[in-house]
Amino acid sequence: MGLITPGIGLIFWMLVTFTTVMFLLKKFAWKPILSTLKEREDSIENALKAAADAKLQMAKLKSDNEQVLAEARNERDALLKEARETQDMIISEAKNKAKEEADKMIVAAQAAIQSEKASALESMKEQIVTLSIEVSEKILRKELSAESKQSDLVSDLVKDIKLN
């Protein structure tokens, strides 16, 4: 049992050694240890602040990026809308020009048809007049082949002239 219970001398020397070590630690090591701990605590706190600032900056950058993306989308949509409007305008102009050209072609064709029709009618009139004259000549030659008929016709014409 002597090994389990320390003696008074051992306790005394342990107390002397402990207080000496405590005094030496307090005198020489305690301040540097505390200042090192304080520096470490400050550096950890600064690192945490820097991390928080970085997080805020990242959030700000993210919101700025989202805003830039939204503006880019809006600009793209506006450009696409403008392109569609331009496309529609060009198509409608092309349709209008095509319609105008078609109308001009129709009017020109109708004028050409009318001209051809008038020309054909004039040609037909000339042919009818020519044929009528030929038929009249043939009829008159046949009827005026005898001299008695010719003299009767001349006398009738003379009577008509005197009356007029």
Buried (B, 14 or more C-beta within 10 A) or exposed (E): EEEEEEEEEEEEEEEEEEEEEEEEEEEEEEEEEEEEEEEEEEEEEEEEEEEEEEEEEEEEEEEEEEEEEEEEEEEEEEEEEEEEEEEEEEEEEEEEEEEEEEEEEEEEEEEEEEEEEEEEEEEEEEEEEEEEEEEEEEEEEEEBEEEEEEEEEEEEEEEEEEEE
